[in-house]
Amino acid sequence: MDTLLEQGTELMLIGMGVVFSFLILLVVLTTLMSSVINRFFPEASSVAALAPLPLPSVSPPVDAVTRRVIEDAVRQHRARTGRG
């Protein structure tokens, strides 16, 4: 009769073999599906995909009062948290 340690080792090796086999099968099938999709449904290359993206709109400058309020709020926050 096998000892408990031998049974545990055997169970561990069988389990690891099953997981390893499943992962290998998963990688192979995923690669196969990817190549099938790329072969039968190629990605359409268009001029629009190569065109540069439009630049984001620039926000208007902040007036002096709003700027002072923001600076004071940042200064108060830094003083309260001890950062600066």
PDB file with SEQRES, HELIX, SHEET and CRYST1 records, atoms N, CA, C and O in Angstrom:
SEQRES   1 A   84  MET ASP THR LEU LEU GLU GLN GLY THR GLU LEU MET LEU          
SEQRES   2 A   84  ILE GLY MET GLY VAL VAL PHE SER PHE LEU ILE LEU LEU          
SEQRES   3 A   84  VAL VAL LEU THR THR LEU MET SER SER VAL ILE ASN ARG          
SEQRES   4 A   84  PHE PHE PRO GLU ALA SER SER VAL ALA ALA LEU ALA PRO          
SEQRES   5 A   84  LEU PRO LEU PRO SER VAL SER PRO PRO VAL ASP ALA VAL          
SEQRES   6 A   84  THR ARG ARG VAL ILE GLU ASP ALA VAL ARG GLN HIS ARG          
SEQRES   7 A   84  ALA ARG THR GLY ARG GLY                                      
HELIX    1 AA1 LEU A    4  PHE A   40  1                                  37    
HELIX    2 AA2 VAL A   47  LEU A   50  1                                   4    
HELIX    3 AA3 ALA A   64  THR A   81  1                                  18    
CRYST1    1.000    1.000    1.000  90.00  90.00  90.00 P 1           1          
ATOM      1  N   MET A   1       0.842  -1.182   0.000  1.00  0.00           N  
ATOM      2  CA  MET A   1       0.000   0.000   0.000  1.00  0.00           C  
ATOM      3  C   MET A   1       0.889   1.248   0.000  1.00  0.00           C  
ATOM      4  O   MET A   1       1.883   1.323   0.722  1.00  0.00           O  
ATOM      5  N   ASP A   2       0.509   2.211  -0.819  1.00  0.00           N  
ATOM      6  CA  ASP A   2       1.288   3.444  -0.922  1.00  0.00           C  
ATOM      7  C   ASP A   2       1.150   4.246   0.365  1.00  0.00           C  
ATOM      8  O   ASP A   2       0.138   4.183   1.063  1.00  0.00           O  
ATOM      9  N   THR A   3       2.177   4.982   0.644  1.00  0.00           N  
ATOM     10  CA  THR A   3       2.104   5.857   1.809  1.00  0.00           C  
ATOM     11  C   THR A   3       1.339   7.120   1.440  1.00  0.00           C  
ATOM     12  O   THR A   3       1.109   7.411   0.266  1.00  0.00           O  
ATOM     13  N   LEU A   4       0.961   7.841   2.443  1.00  0.00           N  
ATOM     14  CA  LEU A   4       0.184   9.063   2.225  1.00  0.00           C  
ATOM     15  C   LEU A   4       0.997  10.090   1.439  1.00  0.00           C  
ATOM     16  O   LEU A   4       0.445  10.808   0.605  1.00  0.00           O  
ATOM     17  N   LEU A   5       2.290  10.164   1.693  1.00  0.00           N  
ATOM     18  CA  LEU A   5       3.156  11.107   0.975  1.00  0.00           C  
ATOM     19  C   LEU A   5       3.245  10.758  -0.507  1.00  0.00           C  
ATOM     20  O   LEU A   5       3.227  11.655  -1.350  1.00  0.00           O  
ATOM     21  N   GLU A   6       3.340   9.480  -0.837  1.00  0.00           N  
ATOM     22  CA  GLU A   6       3.389   9.071  -2.240  1.00  0.00           C  
ATOM     23  C   GLU A   6       2.071   9.354  -2.940  1.00  0.00           C  
ATOM     24  O   GLU A   6       2.065   9.781  -4.095  1.00  0.00           O  
ATOM     25  N   GLN A   7       0.968   9.126  -2.267  1.00  0.00           N  
ATOM     26  CA  GLN A   7      -0.345   9.423  -2.861  1.00  0.00           C  
ATOM     27  C   GLN A   7      -0.508  10.922  -3.105  1.00  0.00           C  
ATOM     28  O   GLN A   7      -1.038  11.333  -4.137  1.00  0.00           O  
ATOM     29  N   GLY A   8      -0.054  11.730  -2.160  1.00  0.00           N  
ATOM     30  CA  GLY A   8      -0.135  13.188  -2.323  1.00  0.00           C  
ATOM     31  C   GLY A   8       0.717  13.673  -3.480  1.00  0.00           C  
ATOM     32  O   GLY A   8       0.297  14.532  -4.255  1.00  0.00           O  
ATOM     33  N   THR A   9       1.916  13.122  -3.593  1.00  0.00           N  
ATOM     34  CA  THR A   9       2.805  13.506  -4.693  1.00  0.00           C  
ATOM     35  C   THR A   9       2.216  13.100  -6.038  1.00  0.00           C  
ATOM     36  O   THR A   9       2.258  13.864  -7.002  1.00  0.00           O  
ATOM     37  N   GLU A  10       1.669  11.897  -6.091  1.00  0.00           N  
ATOM     38  CA  GLU A  10       1.043  11.429  -7.334  1.00  0.00           C  
ATOM     39  C   GLU A  10      -0.138  12.307  -7.714  1.00  0.00           C  
ATOM     40  O   GLU A  10      -0.290  12.667  -8.881  1.00  0.00           O  
ATOM     41  N   LEU A  11      -0.972  12.654  -6.749  1.00  0.00           N  
ATOM     42  CA  LEU A  11      -2.127  13.520  -7.011  1.00  0.00           C  
ATOM     43  C   LEU A  11      -1.675  14.902  -7.479  1.00  0.00           C  
ATOM     44  O   LEU A  11      -2.274  15.484  -8.383  1.00  0.00           O  
ATOM     45  N   MET A  12      -0.617  15.422  -6.860  1.00  0.00           N  
ATOM     46  CA  MET A  12      -0.095  16.729  -7.244  1.00  0.00           C  
ATOM     47  C   MET A  12       0.422  16.706  -8.681  1.00  0.00           C  
ATOM     48  O   MET A  12       0.127  17.615  -9.457  1.00  0.00           O  
ATOM     49  N   LEU A  13       1.180  15.688  -9.040  1.00  0.00           N  
ATOM     50  CA  LEU A  13       1.732  15.605 -10.392  1.00  0.00           C  
ATOM     51  C   LEU A  13       0.634  15.432 -11.433  1.00  0.00           C  
ATOM     52  O   LEU A  13       0.697  16.035 -12.504  1.00  0.00           O  
ATOM     53  N   ILE A  14      -0.366  14.620 -11.134  1.00  0.00           N  
ATOM     54  CA  ILE A  14      -1.487  14.455 -12.071  1.00  0.00           C  
ATOM     55  C   ILE A  14      -2.233  15.771 -12.232  1.00  0.00           C  
ATOM     56  O   ILE A  14      -2.580  16.154 -13.349  1.00  0.00           O  
ATOM     57  N   GLY A  15      -2.483  16.468 -11.126  1.00  0.00           N  
ATOM     58  CA  GLY A  15      -3.190  17.755 -11.194  1.00  0.00           C  
ATOM     59  C   GLY A  15      -2.415  18.793 -11.977  1.00  0.00           C  
ATOM     60  O   GLY A  15      -2.980  19.513 -12.800  1.00  0.00           O  
ATOM     61  N   MET A  16      -1.119  18.868 -11.719  1.00  0.00           N  
ATOM     62  CA  MET A  16      -0.302  19.834 -12.454  1.00  0.00           C  
ATOM     63  C   MET A  16      -0.226  19.481 -13.932  1.00  0.00           C  
ATOM     64  O   MET A  16      -0.199  20.373 -14.779  1.00  0.00           O  
ATOM     65  N   GLY A  17      -0.192  18.192 -14.251  1.00  0.00           N  
ATOM     66  CA  GLY A  17      -0.185  17.768 -15.651  1.00  0.00           C  
ATOM     67  C   GLY A  17      -1.473  18.138 -16.365  1.00  0.00           C  
ATOM     68  O   GLY A  17      -1.453  18.562 -17.521  1.00  0.00           O  
ATOM     69  N   VAL A  18      -2.611  17.974 -15.662  1.00  0.00           N  
ATOM     70  CA  VAL A  18      -3.899  18.334 -16.262  1.00  0.00           C  
ATOM     71  C   VAL A  18      -3.972  19.833 -16.510  1.00  0.00           C  
ATOM     72  O   VAL A  18      -4.405  20.263 -17.579  1.00  0.00           O  
ATOM     73  N   VAL A  19      -3.552  20.633 -15.535  1.00  0.00           N  
ATOM     74  CA  VAL A  19      -3.591  22.097 -15.692  1.00  0.00           C  
ATOM     75  C   VAL A  19      -2.646  22.536 -16.811  1.00  0.00           C  
ATOM     76  O   VAL A  19      -3.017  23.377 -17.630  1.00  0.00           O  
ATOM     77  N   PHE A  20      -1.448  21.989 -16.860  1.00  0.00           N  
ATOM     78  CA  PHE A  20      -0.489  22.339 -17.902  1.00  0.00           C  
ATOM     79  C   PHE A  20      -1.034  21.968 -19.278  1.00  0.00           C  
ATOM     80  O   PHE A  20      -0.912  22.746 -20.225  1.00  0.00           O  
ATOM     81  N   SER A  21      -1.634  20.784 -19.392  1.00  0.00           N  
ATOM     82  CA  SER A  21      -2.216  20.355 -20.672  1.00  0.00           C  
ATOM     83  C   SER A  21      -3.338  21.287 -21.095  1.00  0.00           C  
ATOM     84  O   SER A  21      -3.438  21.652 -22.266  1.00  0.00           O  
ATOM     85  N   PHE A  22      -4.185  21.674 -20.144  1.00  0.00           N  
ATOM     86  CA  PHE A  22      -5.279  22.588 -20.467  1.00  0.00           C  
ATOM     87  C   PHE A  22      -4.746  23.929 -20.945  1.00  0.00           C  
ATOM     88  O   PHE A  22      -5.264  24.485 -21.913  1.00  0.00           O  
ATOM     89  N   LEU A  23      -3.718  24.459 -20.286  1.00  0.00           N  
ATOM     90  CA  LEU A  23      -3.174  25.752 -20.695  1.00  0.00           C  
ATOM     91  C   LEU A  23      -2.531  25.685 -22.072  1.00  0.00           C  
ATOM     92  O   LEU A  23      -2.669  26.617 -22.864  1.00  0.00           O  
ATOM     93  N   ILE A  24      -1.831  24.596 -22.368  1.00  0.00           N  
ATOM     94  CA  ILE A  24      -1.247  24.426 -23.702  1.00  0.00           C  
ATOM     95  C   ILE A  24      -2.357  24.359 -24.748  1.00  0.00           C  
ATOM     96  O   ILE A  24      -2.257  24.990 -25.800  1.00  0.00           O  
ATOM     97  N   LEU A  25      -3.405  23.606 -24.465  1.00  0.00           N  
ATOM     98  CA  LEU A  25      -4.544  23.501 -25.387  1.00  0.00           C  
ATOM     99  C   LEU A  25      -5.204  24.867 -25.586  1.00  0.00           C  
ATOM    100  O   LEU A  25      -5.593  25.213 -26.701  1.00  0.00           O  
ATOM    101  N   LEU A  26      -5.329  25.636 -24.512  1.00  0.00           N  
ATOM    102  CA  LEU A  26      -5.926  26.970 -24.601  1.00  0.00           C  
ATOM    103  C   LEU A  26      -5.104  27.892 -25.487  1.00  0.00           C  
ATOM    104  O   LEU A  26      -5.668  28.626 -26.298  1.00  0.00           O  
ATOM    105  N   VAL A  27      -3.787  27.870 -25.349  1.00  0.00           N  
ATOM    106  CA  VAL A  27      -2.922  28.717 -26.176  1.00  0.00           C  
ATOM    107  C   VAL A  27      -3.009  28.305 -27.642  1.00  0.00           C  
ATOM    108  O   VAL A  27      -3.094  29.160 -28.523  1.00  0.00           O  
ATOM    109  N   VAL A  28      -2.990  27.004 -27.905  1.00  0.00           N  
ATOM    110  CA  VAL A  28      -3.062  26.523 -29.284  1.00  0.00           C  
ATOM    111  C   VAL A  28      -4.387  26.914 -29.925  1.00  0.00           C  
ATOM    112  O   VAL A  28      -4.407  27.401 -31.055  1.00  0.00           O  
ATOM    113  N   LEU A  29      -5.491  26.705 -29.216  1.00  0.00           N  
ATOM    114  CA  LEU A  29      -6.803  27.041 -29.782  1.00  0.00           C  
ATOM    115  C   LEU A  29      -6.970  28.546 -29.980  1.00  0.00           C  
ATOM    116  O   LEU A  29      -7.554  28.976 -30.974  1.00  0.00           O  
ATOM    117  N   THR A  30      -6.468  29.343 -29.052  1.00  0.00           N  
ATOM    118  CA  THR A  30      -6.570  30.796 -29.202  1.00  0.00           C  
ATOM    119  C   THR A  30      -5.765  31.269 -30.409  1.00  0.00           C  
ATOM    120  O   THR A  30      -6.230  32.118 -31.170  1.00  0.00           O  
ATOM    121  N   THR A  31      -4.575  30.732 -30.588  1.00  0.00           N  
ATOM    122  CA  THR A  31      -3.756  31.084 -31.753  1.00  0.00           C  
ATOM    123  C   THR A  31      -4.433  30.655 -33.043  1.00  0.00           C  
ATOM    124  O   THR A  31      -4.429  31.396 -34.026  1.00  0.00           O  
ATOM    125  N   LEU A  32      -5.007  29.476 -33.045  1.00  0.00           N  
ATOM    126  CA  LEU A  32      -5.713  28.976 -34.226  1.00  0.00           C  
ATOM    127  C   LEU A  32      -6.912  29.857 -34.564  1.00  0.00           C  
ATOM    128  O   LEU A  32      -7.111  30.212 -35.726  1.00  0.00           O  
ATOM    129  N   MET A  33      -7.714  30.211 -33.559  1.00  0.00           N  
ATOM    130  CA  MET A  33      -8.870  31.078 -33.806  1.00  0.00           C  
ATOM    131  C   MET A  33      -8.438  32.445 -34.314  1.00  0.00           C  
ATOM    132  O   MET A  33      -9.088  33.011 -35.194  1.00  0.00           O  
ATOM    133  N   SER A  34      -7.360  32.977 -33.776  1.00  0.00           N  
ATOM    134  CA  SER A  34      -6.868  34.277 -34.211  1.00  0.00           C  
ATOM    135  C   SER A  34      -6.437  34.241 -35.669  1.00  0.00           C  
ATOM    136  O   SER A  34      -6.736  35.162 -36.429  1.00  0.00           O  
ATOM    137  N   SER A  35      -5.735  33.182 -36.063  1.00  0.00           N  
ATOM    138  CA  SER A  35      -5.297  33.098 -37.452  1.00  0.00           C  
ATOM    139  C   SER A  35      -6.476  32.891 -38.401  1.00  0.00           C  
ATOM    140  O   SER A  35      -6.460  33.402 -39.521  1.00  0.00           O  
ATOM    141  N   VAL A  36      -7.499  32.148 -37.969  1.00  0.00           N  
ATOM    142  CA  VAL A  36      -8.695  31.962 -38.812  1.00  0.00           C  
ATOM    143  C   VAL A  36      -9.422  33.289 -38.992  1.00  0.00           C  
ATOM    144  O   VAL A  36      -9.822  33.633 -40.105  1.00  0.00           O  
ATOM    145  N   ILE A  37      -9.595  34.029 -37.914  1.00  0.00           N  
ATOM    146  CA  ILE A  37     -10.282  35.329 -37.997  1.00  0.00           C  
ATOM    147  C   ILE A  37      -9.502  36.283 -38.891  1.00  0.00           C  
ATOM    148  O   ILE A  37     -10.091  36.961 -39.733  1.00  0.00           O  
ATOM    149  N   ASN A  38      -8.197  36.341 -38.720  1.00  0.00           N  
ATOM    150  CA  ASN A  38      -7.388  37.250 -39.550  1.00  0.00           C  
ATOM    151  C   ASN A  38      -7.383  36.833 -41.012  1.00  0.00           C  
ATOM    152  O   ASN A  38      -7.248  37.682 -41.894  1.00  0.00           O  
ATOM    153  N   ARG A  39      -7.525  35.555 -41.282  1.00  0.00           N  
ATOM    154  CA  ARG A  39      -7.512  35.105 -42.674  1.00  0.00           C  
ATOM    155  C   ARG A  39      -8.825  35.410 -43.380  1.00  0.00           C  
ATOM    156  O   ARG A  39      -8.817  35.902 -44.508  1.00  0.00           O  
ATOM    157  N   PHE A  40      -9.957  35.126 -42.733  1.00  0.00           N  
ATOM    158  CA  PHE A  40     -11.250  35.287 -43.384  1.00  0.00           C  
ATOM    159  C   PHE A  40     -11.871  36.665 -43.181  1.00  0.00           C  
ATOM    160  O   PHE A  40     -12.742  37.064 -43.954  1.00  0.00           O  
ATOM    161  N   PHE A  41     -11.449  37.387 -42.175  1.00  0.00           N  
ATOM    162  CA  PHE A  41     -11.968  38.728 -41.921  1.00  0.00           C  
ATOM    163  C   PHE A  41     -10.806  39.686 -41.710  1.00  0.00           C  
ATOM    164  O   PHE A  41     -10.561  40.127 -40.587  1.00  0.00           O  
ATOM    165  N   PRO A  42     -10.085  40.012 -42.786  1.00  0.00           N  
ATOM    166  CA  PRO A  42      -8.926  40.906 -42.614  1.00  0.00           C  
ATOM    167  C   PRO A  42      -9.389  42.298 -42.211  1.00  0.00           C  
ATOM    168  O   PRO A  42     -10.486  42.741 -42.552  1.00  0.00           O  
ATOM    169  N   GLU A  43      -8.531  42.956 -41.488  1.00  0.00           N  
ATOM    170  CA  GLU A  43      -8.845  44.304 -41.037  1.00  0.00           C  
ATOM    171  C   GLU A  43      -8.756  45.248 -42.223  1.00  0.00           C  
ATOM    172  O   GLU A  43      -7.743  45.282 -42.922  1.00  0.00           O  
ATOM    173  N   ALA A  44      -9.815  46.013 -42.450  1.00  0.00           N  
ATOM    174  CA  ALA A  44      -9.855  46.911 -43.595  1.00  0.00           C  
ATOM    175  C   ALA A  44      -8.899  48.075 -43.370  1.00  0.00           C  
ATOM    176  O   ALA A  44      -8.974  48.766 -42.354  1.00  0.00           O  
ATOM    177  N   SER A  45      -8.011  48.283 -44.317  1.00  0.00           N  
ATOM    178  CA  SER A  45      -7.115  49.421 -44.221  1.00  0.00           C  
ATOM    179  C   SER A  45      -7.735  50.574 -44.990  1.00  0.00           C  
ATOM    180  O   SER A  45      -8.031  50.462 -46.180  1.00  0.00           O  
ATOM    181  N   SER A  46      -7.919  51.649 -44.309  1.00  0.00           N  
ATOM    182  CA  SER A  46      -8.547  52.798 -44.949  1.00  0.00           C  
ATOM    183  C   SER A  46      -7.688  54.028 -44.720  1.00  0.00           C  
ATOM    184  O   SER A  46      -6.826  54.057 -43.842  1.00  0.00           O  
ATOM    185  N   VAL A  47      -7.943  55.031 -45.523  1.00  0.00           N  
ATOM    186  CA  VAL A  47      -7.204  56.279 -45.410  1.00  0.00           C  
ATOM    187  C   VAL A  47      -7.590  56.982 -44.117  1.00  0.00           C  
ATOM    188  O   VAL A  47      -6.765  57.673 -43.520  1.00  0.00           O  
ATOM    189  N   ALA A  48      -8.836  56.813 -43.678  1.00  0.00           N  
ATOM    190  CA  ALA A  48      -9.281  57.469 -42.453  1.00  0.00           C  
ATOM    191  C   ALA A  48      -8.522  56.944 -41.241  1.00  0.00           C  
ATOM    192  O   ALA A  48      -8.283  57.692 -40.293  1.00  0.00           O  
ATOM    193  N   ALA A  49      -8.145  55.686 -41.257  1.00  0.00           N  
ATOM    194  CA  ALA A  49      -7.403  55.132 -40.127  1.00  0.00           C  
ATOM    195  C   ALA A  49      -5.996  55.693 -40.064  1.00  0.00           C  
ATOM    196  O   ALA A  49      -5.399  55.733 -38.988  1.00  0.00           O  
ATOM    197  N   LEU A  50      -5.453  56.128 -41.190  1.00  0.00           N  
ATOM    198  CA  LEU A  50      -4.104  56.663 -41.226  1.00  0.00           C  
ATOM    199  C   LEU A  50      -4.065  58.172 -41.042  1.00  0.00           C  
ATOM    200  O   LEU A  50      -2.994  58.743 -40.837  1.00  0.00           O  
ATOM    201  N   ALA A  51      -5.226  58.826 -41.113  1.00  0.00           N  
ATOM    202  CA  ALA A  51      -5.273  60.277 -40.974  1.00  0.00           C  
ATOM    203  C   ALA A  51      -4.978  60.663 -39.526  1.00  0.00           C  
ATOM    204  O   ALA A  51      -5.361  59.942 -38.605  1.00  0.00           O  
ATOM    205  N   PRO A  52      -4.309  61.776 -39.321  1.00  0.00           N  
ATOM    206  CA  PRO A  52      -4.013  62.204 -37.951  1.00  0.00           C  
ATOM    207  C   PRO A  52      -5.293  62.592 -37.212  1.00  0.00           C  
ATOM    208  O   PRO A  52      -6.256  63.069 -37.811  1.00  0.00           O  
ATOM    209  N   LEU A  53      -5.277  62.380 -35.918  1.00  0.00           N  
ATOM    210  CA  LEU A  53      -6.426  62.737 -35.099  1.00  0.00           C  
ATOM    211  C   LEU A  53      -6.494  64.251 -34.944  1.00  0.00           C  
ATOM    212  O   LEU A  53      -5.461  64.920 -34.903  1.00  0.00           O  
ATOM    213  N   PRO A  54      -7.698  64.790 -34.858  1.00  0.00           N  
ATOM    214  CA  PRO A  54      -7.807  66.243 -34.670  1.00  0.00           C  
ATOM    215  C   PRO A  54      -7.284  66.633 -33.284  1.00  0.00           C  
ATOM    216  O   PRO A  54      -7.431  65.887 -32.316  1.00  0.00           O  
ATOM    217  N   LEU A  55      -6.679  67.802 -33.214  1.00  0.00           N  
ATOM    218  CA  LEU A  55      -6.154  68.284 -31.949  1.00  0.00           C  
ATOM    219  C   LEU A  55      -7.303  68.676 -31.025  1.00  0.00           C  
ATOM    220  O   LEU A  55      -8.324  69.176 -31.498  1.00  0.00           O  
ATOM    221  N   PRO A  56      -7.162  68.463 -29.738  1.00  0.00           N  
ATOM    222  CA  PRO A  56      -8.237  68.852 -28.823  1.00  0.00           C  
ATOM    223  C   PRO A  56      -8.374  70.368 -28.783  1.00  0.00           C  
ATOM    224  O   PRO A  56      -7.410  71.104 -28.997  1.00  0.00           O  
ATOM    225  N   SER A  57      -9.572  70.807 -28.509  1.00  0.00           N  
ATOM    226  CA  SER A  57      -9.800  72.245 -28.468  1.00  0.00           C  
ATOM    227  C   SER A  57      -9.120  72.825 -27.232  1.00  0.00           C  
ATOM    228  O   SER A  57      -9.070  72.194 -26.176  1.00  0.00           O  
ATOM    229  N   VAL A  58      -8.607  74.018 -27.382  1.00  0.00           N  
ATOM    230  CA  VAL A  58      -7.914  74.690 -26.292  1.00  0.00           C  
ATOM    231  C   VAL A  58      -8.937  75.504 -25.518  1.00  0.00           C  
ATOM    232  O   VAL A  58      -9.713  76.266 -26.096  1.00  0.00           O  
ATOM    233  N   SER A  59      -8.926  75.331 -24.203  1.00  0.00           N  
ATOM    234  CA  SER A  59      -9.882  76.079 -23.393  1.00  0.00           C  
ATOM    235  C   SER A  59      -9.451  77.538 -23.314  1.00  0.00           C  
ATOM    236  O   SER A  59      -8.261  77.836 -23.416  1.00  0.00           O  
ATOM    237  N   PRO A  60     -10.392  78.439 -23.137  1.00  0.00           N  
ATOM    238  CA  PRO A  60     -10.046  79.862 -23.059  1.00  0.00           C  
ATOM    239  C   PRO A  60      -9.220  80.117 -21.793  1.00  0.00           C  
ATOM    240  O   PRO A  60      -9.327  79.376 -20.815  1.00  0.00           O  
ATOM    241  N   PRO A  61      -8.402  81.162 -21.821  1.00  0.00           N  
ATOM    242  CA  PRO A  61      -7.585  81.459 -20.642  1.00  0.00           C  
ATOM    243  C   PRO A  61      -8.461  81.814 -19.437  1.00  0.00           C  
ATOM    244  O   PRO A  61      -9.572  82.322 -19.586  1.00  0.00           O  
ATOM    245  N   VAL A  62      -7.936  81.537 -18.253  1.00  0.00           N  
ATOM    246  CA  VAL A  62      -8.670  81.796 -17.015  1.00  0.00           C  
ATOM    247  C   VAL A  62      -8.453  83.246 -16.622  1.00  0.00           C  
ATOM    248  O   VAL A  62      -7.336  83.757 -16.697  1.00  0.00           O  
ATOM    249  N   ASP A  63      -9.533  83.915 -16.198  1.00  0.00           N  
ATOM    250  CA  ASP A  63      -9.403  85.315 -15.810  1.00  0.00           C  
ATOM    251  C   ASP A  63      -8.660  85.407 -14.474  1.00  0.00           C  
ATOM    252  O   ASP A  63      -8.478  84.401 -13.789  1.00  0.00           O  
ATOM    253  N   ALA A  64      -8.237  86.605 -14.115  1.00  0.00           N  
ATOM    254  CA  ALA A  64      -7.366  86.827 -12.956  1.00  0.00           C  
ATOM    255  C   ALA A  64      -8.036  86.426 -11.647  1.00  0.00           C  
ATOM    256  O   ALA A  64      -7.379  85.862 -10.772  1.00  0.00           O  
ATOM    257  N   VAL A  65      -9.317  86.703 -11.497  1.00  0.00           N  
ATOM    258  CA  VAL A  65     -10.026  86.387 -10.253  1.00  0.00           C  
ATOM    259  C   VAL A  65     -10.096  84.871 -10.048  1.00  0.00           C  
ATOM    260  O   VAL A  65      -9.827  84.367  -8.957  1.00  0.00           O  
ATOM    261  N   THR A  66     -10.460  84.160 -11.105  1.00  0.00           N  
ATOM    262  CA  THR A  66     -10.553  82.704 -11.008  1.00  0.00           C  
ATOM    263  C   THR A  66      -9.185  82.096 -10.726  1.00  0.00           C  
ATOM    264  O   THR A  66      -9.066  81.138  -9.963  1.00  0.00           O  
ATOM    265  N   ARG A  67      -8.166  82.657 -11.343  1.00  0.00           N  
ATOM    266  CA  ARG A  67      -6.806  82.150 -11.111  1.00  0.00           C  
ATOM    267  C   ARG A  67      -6.401  82.321  -9.654  1.00  0.00           C  
ATOM    268  O   ARG A  67      -5.823  81.406  -9.066  1.00  0.00           O  
ATOM    269  N   ARG A  68      -6.699  83.499  -9.048  1.00  0.00           N  
ATOM    270  CA  ARG A  68      -6.366  83.748  -7.644  1.00  0.00           C  
ATOM    271  C   ARG A  68      -7.117  82.788  -6.718  1.00  0.00           C  
ATOM    272  O   ARG A  68      -6.561  82.307  -5.731  1.00  0.00           O  
ATOM    273  N   VAL A  69      -8.382  82.516  -7.043  1.00  0.00           N  
ATOM    274  CA  VAL A  69      -9.170  81.600  -6.224  1.00  0.00           C  
ATOM    275  C   VAL A  69      -8.573  80.190  -6.275  1.00  0.00           C  
ATOM    276  O   VAL A  69      -8.474  79.518  -5.248  1.00  0.00           O  
ATOM    277  N   ILE A  70      -8.181  79.754  -7.454  1.00  0.00           N  
ATOM    278  CA  ILE A  70      -7.583  78.426  -7.602  1.00  0.00           C  
ATOM    279  C   ILE A  70      -6.248  78.359  -6.862  1.00  0.00           C  
ATOM    280  O   ILE A  70      -5.968  77.376  -6.175  1.00  0.00           O  
ATOM    281  N   GLU A  71      -5.415  79.411  -7.001  1.00  0.00           N  
ATOM    282  CA  GLU A  71      -4.134  79.421  -6.304  1.00  0.00           C  
ATOM    283  C   GLU A  71      -4.319  79.379  -4.793  1.00  0.00           C  
ATOM    284  O   GLU A  71      -3.595  78.662  -4.102  1.00  0.00           O  
ATOM    285  N   ASP A  72      -5.289  80.148  -4.266  1.00  0.00           N  
ATOM    286  CA  ASP A  72      -5.548  80.130  -2.827  1.00  0.00           C  
ATOM    287  C   ASP A  72      -6.041  78.762  -2.367  1.00  0.00           C  
ATOM    288  O   ASP A  72      -5.642  78.292  -1.302  1.00  0.00           O  
ATOM    289  N   ALA A  73      -6.896  78.119  -3.146  1.00  0.00           N  
ATOM    290  CA  ALA A  73      -7.402  76.791  -2.781  1.00  0.00           C  
ATOM    291  C   ALA A  73      -6.270  75.767  -2.757  1.00  0.00           C  
ATOM    292  O   ALA A  73      -6.214  74.929  -1.856  1.00  0.00           O  
ATOM    293  N   VAL A  74      -5.373  75.825  -3.735  1.00  0.00           N  
ATOM    294  CA  VAL A  74      -4.245  74.897  -3.763  1.00  0.00           C  
ATOM    295  C   VAL A  74      -3.327  75.167  -2.580  1.00  0.00           C  
ATOM    296  O   VAL A  74      -2.840  74.228  -1.948  1.00  0.00           O  
ATOM    297  N   ARG A  75      -3.082  76.450  -2.269  1.00  0.00           N  
ATOM    298  CA  ARG A  75      -2.216  76.806  -1.144  1.00  0.00           C  
ATOM    299  C   ARG A  75      -2.818  76.309   0.180  1.00  0.00           C  
ATOM    300  O   ARG A  75      -2.100  75.770   1.022  1.00  0.00           O  
ATOM    301  N   GLN A  76      -4.125  76.488   0.361  1.00  0.00           N  
ATOM    302  CA  GLN A  76      -4.780  76.013   1.586  1.00  0.00           C  
ATOM    303  C   GLN A  76      -4.717  74.493   1.687  1.00  0.00           C  
ATOM    304  O   GLN A  76      -4.485  73.956   2.770  1.00  0.00           O  
ATOM    305  N   HIS A  77      -4.916  73.804   0.587  1.00  0.00           N  
ATOM    306  CA  HIS A  77      -4.862  72.342   0.596  1.00  0.00           C  
ATOM    307  C   HIS A  77      -3.473  71.853   0.963  1.00  0.00           C  
ATOM    308  O   HIS A  77      -3.322  70.927   1.760  1.00  0.00           O  
ATOM    309  N   ARG A  78      -2.456  72.478   0.377  1.00  0.00           N  
ATOM    310  CA  ARG A  78      -1.074  72.061   0.680  1.00  0.00           C  
ATOM    311  C   ARG A  78      -0.728  72.357   2.136  1.00  0.00           C  
ATOM    312  O   ARG A  78      -0.028  71.573   2.777  1.00  0.00           O  
ATOM    313  N   ALA A  79      -1.212  73.477   2.661  1.00  0.00           N  
ATOM    314  CA  ALA A  79      -0.934  73.816   4.065  1.00  0.00           C  
ATOM    315  C   ALA A  79      -1.633  72.819   4.995  1.00  0.00           C  
ATOM    316  O   ALA A  79      -1.074  72.447   6.027  1.00  0.00           O  
ATOM    317  N   ARG A  80      -2.816  72.394   4.654  1.00  0.00           N  
ATOM    318  CA  ARG A  80      -3.575  71.476   5.488  1.00  0.00           C  
ATOM    319  C   ARG A  80      -2.982  70.081   5.468  1.00  0.00           C  
ATOM    320  O   ARG A  80      -2.978  69.398   6.492  1.00  0.00           O  
ATOM    321  N   THR A  81      -2.468  69.634   4.295  1.00  0.00           N  
ATOM    322  CA  THR A  81      -1.919  68.293   4.195  1.00  0.00           C  
ATOM    323  C   THR A  81      -0.422  68.271   4.487  1.00  0.00           C  
ATOM    324  O   THR A  81       0.159  67.190   4.586  1.00  0.00           O  
ATOM    325  N   GLY A  82       0.203  69.398   4.625  1.00  0.00           N  
ATOM    326  CA  GLY A  82       1.630  69.454   4.944  1.00  0.00           C  
ATOM    327  C   GLY A  82       2.523  69.193   3.748  1.00  0.00           C  
ATOM    328  O   GLY A  82       3.633  68.682   3.901  1.00  0.00           O  
ATOM    329  N   ARG A  83       2.060  69.530   2.579  1.00  0.00           N  
ATOM    330  CA  ARG A  83       2.844  69.315   1.351  1.00  0.00           C  
ATOM    331  C   ARG A  83       3.328  70.640   0.777  1.00  0.00           C  
ATOM    332  O   ARG A  83       2.927  70.983  -0.335  1.00  0.00           O  
ATOM    333  N   GLY A  84       4.088  71.331   1.406  1.00  0.00           N  
ATOM    334  CA  GLY A  84       4.605  72.460   0.704  1.00  0.00           C  
ATOM    335  C   GLY A  84       4.697  73.670   1.502  1.00  0.00           C  
ATOM    336  O   GLY A  84       5.130  74.708   1.000  1.00  0.00           O  
TER     337      GLY A  84                                                      
END                                                                             
